[in-house]
Amino acid sequence: MSRAVALSPDQQSGKAGFKALVKAFGGQDAAAEESGVRRQKISDMGLANVAEYPTLDLIDLLEDRTVGLPGWPHVTSWLCRRRGGVFVPLPQGGADADGMMRTVAEMAAEFGDVSRAVADAVCPHGPDGEEVNAAEARTALAALDDLDRVSAQLRHKLQSKIKGGQ
């Protein structure tokens, strides 16, 4: 039995990321079966008051099998945010005109999500009136993270053209 401890907010946030990763994978039973790690240990790794942490191998295994699911890559994104950045996957699609236009269209959609989140937050009829509350700020920041990822992909494609890429 693990002993309850007081973890820092950052540690608790990391554990929440792992818990979300396990849920995306299919739950504790599925993660335990796939990884060979006991179910109770996987449970403890997601608890905000237990000093039990997942190994890098376990995180890699689960993130590798949850690509494309909402929130992916859960723990890697948490680490990136802790360092003041965002996770940016390699660009999808080509660096040709069609690939770039698809990325621009995706960027426009992400910017729309950011605009909508901020507009909802400052709406006078919202939960806190024109004041942005913590939940609204988190929603807007998540939308900005998505925009940053797509923007970085377009930047990568354009820079490849400067370097002589096809």
N, CA and C of each residue as an Amber inpcrd file, in Angstrom:
protein
   498
   0.8430000  -1.1780000   0.0000000   0.0000000   0.0000000   0.0000000
   0.8850000   1.2360000   0.0000000   0.6120000   2.1910000  -0.8650000
   1.3840000   3.4180000  -0.9460000   0.9060000   4.4060000   0.1050000
   1.8390000   5.1730000   0.6110000   1.5400000   6.1600000   1.6340000
   1.1740000   7.4810000   0.9780000   0.1480000   8.1480000   1.5140000
  -0.2800000   9.4380000   0.9780000   0.7480000  10.5070000   1.3340000
   1.0570000  11.3580000   0.3710000   2.0030000  12.4560000   0.5660000
   1.4200000  13.7210000  -0.0450000   2.0100000  14.8510000   0.3100000
   1.6000000  16.1280000  -0.2830000   2.5250000  16.4130000  -1.4620000
   1.9730000  16.4010000  -2.6560000   2.7500000  16.6790000  -3.8630000
   2.5360000  18.1220000  -4.2930000   3.5200000  18.6760000  -4.9860000
   3.4110000  20.0520000  -5.4800000   2.3380000  20.1220000  -6.5680000
   1.8190000  21.3150000  -6.8300000   0.8470000  21.4570000  -7.9240000
   1.4060000  20.9740000  -9.2700000   2.6920000  21.2120000  -9.5330000
   3.2910000  20.7360000 -10.7840000   3.3030000  19.2120000 -10.8450000
   3.6440000  18.5720000  -9.7250000   3.6430000  17.1110000  -9.6880000
   2.2270000  16.5730000  -9.8740000   1.2700000  17.2160000  -9.2410000
  -0.1250000  16.7940000  -9.3790000  -0.5910000  16.9510000 -10.8220000
  -0.1590000  18.0400000 -11.4580000  -0.5230000  18.2750000 -12.8550000
   0.0770000  17.1950000 -13.7620000   1.3130000  16.8160000 -13.5070000
   1.9420000  15.7480000 -14.2830000   1.2160000  14.4270000 -14.1060000
   0.7930000  14.1560000 -12.8890000   0.0440000  12.9270000 -12.6240000
  -1.3150000  12.9670000 -13.3260000  -1.9250000  14.1440000 -13.3910000
  -3.1930000  14.2740000 -14.1190000  -2.9770000  13.9770000 -15.6030000
  -1.8380000  14.4210000 -16.1490000  -1.5080000  14.1060000 -17.5360000
  -1.3550000  12.6120000 -17.7520000  -0.6900000  11.9370000 -16.8180000
  -0.5310000  10.4860000 -16.9330000  -1.8790000   9.7860000 -16.8120000
  -2.7060000  10.2530000 -15.8930000  -4.0350000   9.6570000 -15.7110000
  -4.8600000   9.7930000 -16.9950000  -4.7750000  10.9650000 -17.6510000
  -5.4870000  11.1750000 -18.9180000  -4.9260000  10.2630000 -20.0080000
  -3.6170000  10.0600000 -20.0040000  -2.9860000   9.1600000 -20.9750000
  -3.5000000   7.7320000 -20.7960000  -3.5630000   7.2730000 -19.5560000
  -4.0580000   5.9200000 -19.2770000  -5.5100000   5.7920000 -19.7230000
  -6.3090000   6.8110000 -19.4540000  -7.7190000   6.7890000 -19.8750000
  -7.8120000   6.7130000 -21.3990000  -6.9990000   7.5290000 -22.1010000
  -7.0130000   7.5100000 -23.5680000  -6.5880000   6.1400000 -24.0960000
  -5.6910000   5.4770000 -23.3860000  -5.2090000   4.1620000 -23.8040000
  -6.2820000   3.0920000 -23.6600000  -7.2360000   3.3290000 -22.7930000
  -8.3000000   2.3400000 -22.5920000  -8.4990000   1.9700000 -21.1370000
  -7.8130000   2.6730000 -20.2530000  -7.9940000   2.4400000 -18.8250000
  -6.8380000   1.6980000 -18.1870000  -6.9200000   1.5830000 -16.8750000
  -5.8460000   0.9700000 -16.0980000  -5.6420000  -0.5000000 -16.4390000
  -6.7250000  -1.2250000 -16.6370000  -6.5950000  -2.6480000 -16.9640000
  -5.8650000  -2.8410000 -18.2900000  -6.2450000  -2.0590000 -19.2960000
  -5.6030000  -2.1710000 -20.6120000  -4.1260000  -1.7910000 -20.5270000
  -3.8260000  -0.7130000 -19.7970000  -2.4340000  -0.2790000 -19.6540000
  -1.6100000  -1.3260000 -18.9140000  -2.1850000  -1.9200000 -17.8830000
  -1.4800000  -2.9490000 -17.1170000  -1.2160000  -4.1800000 -17.9780000
  -2.2160000  -4.5940000 -18.7240000  -2.0640000  -5.7770000 -19.5780000
  -0.9980000  -5.5540000 -20.6440000  -1.0180000  -4.3890000 -21.2710000
  -0.0740000  -4.0970000 -22.3490000   1.3540000  -3.9190000 -21.8320000
   1.4910000  -3.3010000 -20.6670000   2.8180000  -2.9380000 -20.1650000
   3.4400000  -3.9610000 -19.2240000   2.6100000  -4.8040000 -18.6220000
   3.1230000  -5.7370000 -17.6270000   3.2930000  -5.1140000 -16.2460000
   2.8810000  -3.8590000 -16.1060000   2.9270000  -3.1660000 -14.8140000
   1.6210000  -3.4620000 -14.0870000   1.7170000  -3.7540000 -12.7840000
   0.5090000  -4.0670000 -12.0180000  -0.5050000  -2.9290000 -12.1010000
  -1.7800000  -3.2910000 -12.1470000  -2.8660000  -2.3120000 -12.2420000
  -2.8190000  -1.3220000 -11.0850000  -2.5890000  -1.8020000  -9.8610000
  -2.5500000  -0.9130000  -8.6970000  -1.4190000   0.1060000  -8.8200000
  -0.2920000  -0.3250000  -9.3700000   0.8310000   0.6000000  -9.5460000
   0.4710000   1.6690000 -10.5730000  -0.2140000   1.2710000 -11.6460000
  -0.6500000   2.2500000 -12.6460000  -1.6310000   3.2260000 -12.0090000
  -2.5210000   2.7190000 -11.1820000  -3.4600000   3.5810000 -10.4680000
  -2.7050000   4.5800000  -9.5970000  -1.7290000   4.0940000  -8.8280000
  -0.9470000   4.9690000  -7.9490000  -0.2110000   6.0490000  -8.7380000
   0.2560000   5.7120000  -9.9340000   0.9850000   6.6770000 -10.7540000
   0.1110000   7.8490000 -11.1780000  -1.2000000   7.6630000 -11.1690000
  -2.1180000   8.7330000 -11.5480000  -2.7380000   9.4620000 -10.3710000
  -2.4410000   9.0190000  -9.1530000  -3.0380000   9.6450000  -7.9700000
  -2.2220000  10.8520000  -7.5190000  -2.9200000  11.9390000  -7.2410000
  -2.2690000  13.2040000  -6.8910000  -1.6790000  13.2170000  -5.4880000
  -1.8880000  12.1640000  -4.7130000  -1.3500000  12.1530000  -3.3500000
  -0.4560000  10.9400000  -3.0780000   0.0490000  10.3160000  -4.1390000
   0.9240000   9.1490000  -3.9960000   2.2120000   9.4130000  -4.7750000
   3.3450000   9.2350000  -4.1160000   4.6430000   9.5070000  -4.7410000
   5.1250000   8.2960000  -5.5460000   4.3620000   7.9290000  -6.5330000
   4.7000000   6.8330000  -7.4520000   4.5750000   7.4120000  -8.8560000
   5.6350000   7.2910000  -9.6620000   5.6600000   7.9440000 -10.9660000
   5.9190000   6.9340000 -12.0780000   5.3700000   7.1870000 -13.2630000
   5.6020000   6.2730000 -14.3860000   7.0290000   6.4010000 -14.9120000
   7.5360000   5.3100000 -15.4550000   8.8530000   5.3430000 -16.0910000
   8.7140000   5.9540000 -17.4820000   9.8330000   6.3930000 -18.0180000
   9.8240000   6.9250000 -19.3840000   9.3810000   5.8590000 -20.3780000
   9.8040000   4.6230000 -20.1550000   9.4060000   3.5320000 -21.0530000
   7.8950000   3.3430000 -21.0680000   7.2680000   3.4310000 -19.9020000
   5.8150000   3.2680000 -19.8230000   5.1080000   4.4220000 -20.5270000
   5.5660000   5.6390000 -20.2750000   4.9740000   6.8030000 -20.9440000
   5.1110000   6.6570000 -22.4570000   6.2990000   6.2770000 -22.9140000
   6.5360000   6.1200000 -24.3470000   5.6260000   5.0570000 -24.9530000
   5.4940000   3.9320000 -24.2730000   4.6300000   2.8510000 -24.7560000
   3.1920000   3.3370000 -24.9290000   2.6660000   4.0050000 -23.9090000
   1.2660000   4.4440000 -23.9570000   1.0650000   5.5870000 -24.9530000
   1.9970000   6.5470000 -24.9810000   1.8470000   7.6570000 -25.9320000
   1.9860000   7.1700000 -27.3690000   2.8340000   6.1760000 -27.5910000
   3.0100000   5.6330000 -28.9360000   1.7290000   5.0020000 -29.4600000
   0.8970000   4.5140000 -28.5650000  -0.3320000   3.8330000 -28.9730000
  -1.5790000   4.7040000 -28.8380000  -1.3900000   5.9820000 -28.5350000
  -2.5430000   6.8900000 -28.4440000  -2.4060000   8.0620000 -29.4140000
  -1.5100000   7.9290000 -30.3890000  -1.3020000   8.9990000 -31.3750000
  -2.6270000   9.3590000 -32.0380000  -2.9060000  10.6440000 -32.1160000
  -4.1090000  11.1220000 -32.7920000  -5.3240000  11.2570000 -31.9000000
  -5.2620000  10.7200000 -30.6920000  -6.3990000  10.8490000 -29.7760000
  -6.3570000  12.2140000 -29.0950000  -7.5060000  12.7210000 -28.6610000
  -7.5260000  14.0340000 -28.0050000  -6.5560000  14.0910000 -26.8240000
  -5.7870000  15.1700000 -26.7710000  -4.8350000  15.3780000 -25.6960000
  -3.4480000  14.8120000 -25.9430000  -3.2860000  14.0060000 -27.0060000
  -2.0000000  13.3740000 -27.2870000  -0.9660000  14.4230000 -27.6480000
   0.2330000  14.2860000 -27.2290000   0.8120000  13.3450000 -26.2760000
   0.7010000  13.9050000 -24.8490000  -0.0820000  13.2910000 -24.0410000
  -0.4750000  13.8240000 -22.7360000   0.6960000  14.2300000 -21.8450000
   1.5860000  13.3290000 -21.5710000   2.6820000  13.6130000 -20.6390000
   3.7550000  14.4620000 -21.3100000   4.0630000  14.1820000 -22.5630000
   5.0480000  14.9820000 -23.2830000   4.5990000  16.4360000 -23.3710000
   3.3200000  16.6660000 -23.6250000   2.8000000  18.0420000 -23.6720000
   2.9450000  18.7230000 -22.3180000   2.6990000  17.9790000 -21.2400000
   2.8610000  18.5340000 -19.8980000   4.3140000  18.9600000 -19.6790000
   5.2590000  18.1090000 -20.0770000   6.6740000  18.4550000 -19.9330000
   7.0270000  19.6970000 -20.7450000   6.5260000  19.7730000 -21.9570000
   6.7930000  20.9400000 -22.8040000   6.2540000  22.2150000 -22.1590000
   5.0290000  22.1640000 -21.6400000   4.4540000  23.3420000 -20.9760000
   5.2820000  23.7450000 -19.7630000   5.7950000  22.7840000 -19.0170000
   6.6340000  23.0830000 -17.8430000   7.8920000  23.8270000 -18.2420000
   8.3500000  23.6130000 -19.4440000   9.5610000  24.2740000 -19.9310000
   9.2470000  25.5220000 -20.7430000   7.9710000  25.9190000 -20.7500000
   7.5860000  27.1410000 -21.4470000   7.3500000  26.9620000 -22.9300000
   7.1370000  25.7470000 -23.3740000   6.9330000  25.4980000 -24.7930000
   5.6850000  24.6890000 -25.0540000   5.5760000  24.2220000 -26.2700000
   4.4900000  23.3370000 -26.6700000   5.0910000  22.2240000 -27.5140000
   4.4450000  21.0760000 -27.5160000   4.8690000  19.9660000 -28.3530000
   4.4580000  20.2610000 -29.7870000   5.4000000  20.1480000 -30.7130000
   5.1110000  20.3930000 -32.1230000   5.5020000  19.1480000 -32.9140000
   4.5040000  18.3780000 -33.3830000   4.8370000  17.2060000 -34.1910000
   5.3880000  17.6330000 -35.5460000   6.1220000  16.7370000 -36.1670000
   6.6270000  17.0370000 -37.4990000   5.4600000  17.3120000 -38.4300000
   5.6790000  18.1860000 -39.4200000   4.5880000  18.5520000 -40.3220000
   3.9860000  17.3550000 -41.0340000   2.6800000  17.3970000 -41.1670000
   1.9620000  16.3910000 -41.9370000   1.7140000  16.9770000 -43.3240000
   1.7350000  16.1440000 -44.3080000   1.5120000  16.6260000 -45.6650000
   2.7920000  17.2140000 -46.2310000   2.7560000  17.4870000 -47.4910000
   3.9410000  17.9650000 -48.1780000   4.2090000  19.4400000 -47.9870000
   5.3950000  19.8330000 -48.4290000   5.7650000  21.2430000 -48.4110000
   5.4630000  21.8730000 -49.7650000   4.6460000  21.1800000 -50.5670000
   4.2320000  21.7490000 -51.8410000   3.0750000  22.7190000 -51.5910000
   2.5810000  23.3300000 -52.6480000   1.5160000  24.3340000 -52.5120000
   0.2810000  23.7530000 -51.8320000  -0.1010000  22.5320000 -52.2150000
  -1.2850000  21.9160000 -51.6250000  -1.0860000  21.6660000 -50.1270000
   0.0730000  21.1320000 -49.7690000   0.3620000  20.8650000 -48.3640000
   0.3850000  22.1320000 -47.5320000   0.9660000  23.1890000 -48.0970000
   1.0110000  24.4600000 -47.3620000  -0.3770000  25.0550000 -47.2040000
  -1.1850000  24.9700000 -48.2460000  -2.5380000  25.5300000 -48.1480000
  -3.3760000  24.7620000 -47.1330000  -3.1760000  23.4540000 -47.0590000
  -3.8900000  22.6730000 -46.0350000  -3.4700000  23.1220000 -44.6340000
  -2.1820000  23.3750000 -44.4640000  -1.6910000  23.8260000 -43.1630000
  -2.2260000  25.2160000 -42.8390000  -2.2820000  26.1010000 -43.8350000
  -2.8470000  27.4400000 -43.6170000  -4.3210000  27.3320000 -43.2380000
  -5.0530000  26.4470000 -43.9050000  -6.4710000  26.2610000 -43.5690000
  -6.6190000  25.7340000 -42.1430000  -5.7480000  24.8030000 -41.7590000
  -5.7930000  24.2820000 -40.3900000  -5.4480000  25.3780000 -39.3850000
  -4.4820000  26.2260000 -39.7440000  -4.1030000  27.3300000 -38.8680000
  -5.2610000  28.3120000 -38.7130000  -5.9760000  28.5820000 -39.7930000
  -7.1340000  29.4800000 -39.7210000  -8.2060000  28.9020000 -38.8030000
  -8.4260000  27.6010000 -38.8950000  -9.4140000  26.9570000 -38.0210000
  -8.9810000  27.0550000 -36.5630000  -7.7020000  26.8360000 -36.2970000
  -7.1990000  26.9390000 -34.9210000  -7.3170000  28.3720000 -34.4090000
  -7.0300000  29.3510000 -35.2810000  -7.1740000  30.7490000 -34.8600000
  -8.6340000  31.0490000 -34.5390000  -9.5410000  30.4560000 -35.3010000
 -10.9630000  30.6120000 -34.9970000 -11.3010000  30.0730000 -33.6170000
 -10.6840000  28.9410000 -33.2470000 -10.9030000  28.3800000 -31.9080000
 -10.3880000  29.3250000 -30.8260000  -9.2210000  29.9350000 -31.0670000
  -8.6650000  30.8970000 -30.1060000  -9.5980000  32.0930000 -29.9790000
 -10.0200000  32.6310000 -31.1160000 -10.9160000  33.7960000 -31.1090000
 -12.2090000  33.4930000 -30.3720000 -12.7620000  32.3240000 -30.6340000
 -14.0150000  31.9340000 -29.9870000 -13.8280000  31.7980000 -28.4730000
 -12.7210000  31.1900000 -28.0560000 -12.4630000  31.0050000 -26.6200000
 -12.3190000  32.3420000 -25.9110000 -11.6030000  33.2720000 -26.5220000
 -11.4230000  34.5910000 -25.9000000 -12.7280000  35.3710000 -25.9200000
 -13.4510000  35.3240000 -27.0310000 -14.7370000  36.0370000 -27.1120000
 -15.7200000  35.5050000 -26.0770000 -15.7690000  34.1790000 -25.9200000
 -16.6490000  33.5960000 -24.9030000 -16.2320000  34.0440000 -23.5060000
 -14.9250000  34.1390000 -23.2790000 -14.4200000  34.5000000 -21.9530000
 -14.7490000  35.9400000 -21.5770000 -14.7070000  36.8430000 -22.5390000
 -14.9410000  38.2640000 -22.2180000 -16.3800000  38.6940000 -22.4560000
 -17.2220000  37.7510000 -22.8340000 -18.6380000  38.0570000 -23.0600000
 -19.2710000  38.5400000 -21.7550000 -19.9960000  39.6550000 -21.7950000
 -20.6020000  40.1690000 -20.5660000 -21.6210000  39.2170000 -19.9550000
 -22.1250000  38.2730000 -20.7330000 -23.1390000  37.3460000 -20.2280000
 -22.5290000  36.0340000 -19.7420000 -21.1890000  35.9420000 -19.7220000
 -20.5090000  34.7300000 -19.2630000 -20.5860000  34.5760000 -17.7560000
 -20.0110000  33.4890000 -17.2310000 -20.1070000  33.2040000 -15.7960000
 -19.5290000  34.3080000 -14.9150000 -18.4660000  34.9570000 -15.3560000
 -17.8490000  36.0270000 -14.5680000 -17.9440000  37.3720000 -15.2770000
 -18.9370000  37.5160000 -16.1340000 -19.0600000  38.7690000 -16.8770000
 -17.8740000  38.9290000 -17.8080000 -17.3360000  40.1310000 -17.8660000
 -16.2180000  40.4030000 -18.7680000 -14.8740000  39.9770000 -18.1920000
 -14.8510000  39.5290000 -16.9520000 -13.6150000  39.0460000 -16.3340000
 -13.3600000  37.6050000 -16.7750000 -12.1530000  37.3160000 -17.1730000
 -11.7810000  35.9710000 -17.6040000 -11.4610000  35.1370000 -16.3630000
 -12.1660000  34.0140000 -16.1980000 -11.8910000  33.1480000 -15.0450000
 -10.8410000  32.1000000 -15.4200000 -10.4100000  31.3200000 -14.4400000
  -9.3350000  30.3400000 -14.6500000  -9.7090000  29.2870000 -15.6920000
 -10.9340000  28.7970000 -15.6520000 -11.3550000  27.7720000 -16.6200000
 -11.3440000  28.3410000 -18.0370000 -11.8180000  29.5750000 -18.1890000
 -11.8240000  30.2110000 -19.5120000 -10.3970000  30.4460000 -19.9960000
  -9.5120000  30.8390000 -19.0990000  -8.1130000  31.0500000 -19.4740000
  -7.4780000  29.7380000 -19.9210000  -7.7690000  28.6380000 -19.2050000
  -7.2270000  27.3290000 -19.5980000  -7.7280000  26.9220000 -20.9820000
  -9.0060000  27.1660000 -21.2600000  -9.5680000  26.8270000 -22.5700000
  -8.8710000  27.6240000 -23.6700000  -8.6900000  28.9240000 -23.4440000
  -8.0310000  29.7720000 -24.4420000  -6.5710000  29.3620000 -24.6240000
  -5.8860000  29.0350000 -23.5360000  -4.4890000  28.6110000 -23.6420000
  -4.3520000  27.2900000 -24.3910000  -5.2730000  26.3730000 -24.1790000
  -5.2440000  25.1040000 -24.9180000  -5.4320000  25.3620000 -26.4140000
  -6.3350000  26.2780000 -26.7490000  -6.5450000  26.6270000 -28.1590000
  -5.2910000  27.2900000 -28.7300000  -4.6300000  28.1280000 -27.9390000
  -3.3850000  28.7580000 -28.3890000  -2.2820000  27.7200000 -28.6020000
  -2.2190000  26.7080000 -27.7340000  -1.2320000  25.6370000 -27.9210000
  -1.4440000  24.9420000 -29.2610000  -2.6990000  24.6790000 -29.6050000
  -3.0040000  24.0440000 -30.8910000  -2.5880000  24.9470000 -32.0480000
  -2.8690000  26.2470000 -31.9270000  -2.4700000  27.1960000 -32.9670000
  -0.9470000  27.2360000 -33.0900000  -0.2460000  27.2400000 -31.9670000
   1.2210000  27.2500000 -31.9930000   1.7710000  26.0360000 -32.7290000
   1.1790000  24.8740000 -32.4970000   1.6490000  23.6520000 -33.1570000
   1.5090000  23.7640000 -34.6790000   0.3460000  24.2110000 -35.1240000
   0.1110000  24.3010000 -36.5700000   0.9790000  25.3950000 -37.1790000
   1.1180000  26.5100000 -36.4770000   1.9720000  27.5940000 -36.9530000
   3.4200000  27.1130000 -37.0960000   3.8950000  26.3440000 -36.1300000
   5.2640000  25.8210000 -36.1960000   5.4260000  24.8540000 -37.3690000
   4.3880000  24.0890000 -37.6670000   4.4610000  23.1820000 -38.8140000
   4.5950000  23.9710000 -40.1130000   3.8200000  25.0480000 -40.2450000
   3.9240000  25.8810000 -41.4470000   5.3030000  26.5330000 -41.5120000
   5.7860000  27.0180000 -40.3840000   7.1200000  27.6240000 -40.3370000
   8.1760000  26.6130000 -40.8120000   8.0670000  25.3720000 -40.3510000
   9.0120000  24.3230000 -40.7390000   8.9610000  24.0820000 -42.2520000
   7.7680000  24.0330000 -42.8040000   7.6190000  23.8120000 -44.2480000
   8.2370000  24.9630000 -45.0360000   7.9900000  26.1900000 -44.5940000
   8.5370000  27.3510000 -45.3000000  10.0620000  27.4090000 -45.1700000
  10.5790000  27.1000000 -43.9870000  12.0300000  27.1060000 -43.8060000
  12.7010000  26.0400000 -44.6580000  12.0110000  24.9310000 -44.8900000
  12.5950000  23.8930000 -45.7400000  12.7630000  24.4070000 -47.1700000
  11.9040000  25.3250000 -47.5830000  12.0290000  25.9120000 -48.9240000
  13.2570000  26.8170000 -49.0050000  13.5290000  27.5480000 -47.9310000
  14.7100000  28.4160000 -47.8990000  15.9790000  27.5740000 -47.9530000
  15.9410000  26.4180000 -47.2980000  17.1070000  25.5340000 -47.2530000
  17.2280000  24.6810000 -48.5090000  16.3000000  24.8530000 -49.4520000
  16.3770000  24.1230000 -50.7090000  15.6100000  22.8240000 -50.7450000
  14.7160000  22.6260000 -49.7850000  13.9140000  21.4000000 -49.7640000
  12.8370000  21.4240000 -50.8220000  12.3310000  20.2700000 -51.1210000
  11.2620000  20.1540000 -52.1250000   9.9210000  20.2230000 -51.4850000
